[in-house]
Amino acid sequence: GDQGRRPALLGWSQGALVAQLYAQRHGPALSDLVLFGSIYDPKVVYPRERPLFGPDAAPAPAPEVANTVAASLEDFTIPGTINEA
């Protein structure tokens, strides 16, 4: 049977952060950990120096840019890995 087999855990996008936290706490329970398209940015420091809301809030972020198919493919592919033929 499947008793004793450890599952693999896949985290995608923000779910990659959740999967990483789960693995840190319950690592021996997993056989593998896959973090796909993680949004983790090592340059971001928590807690933030300034709040996001209220009178002391940090300046508003730059306006969002509409995403395109080409731009989204760049997030998850390495040049030369997709055959155009």
Secondary structure, 3 states (H helix, E strand, C coil): CCCCCCCEEEEECHHHHHHHHHHHHHHHHCCEEEEECCCCCCCCCCCCCCCCCCCCCCCCCCCCCCCCHHHHHHHHCCCCCCCCC
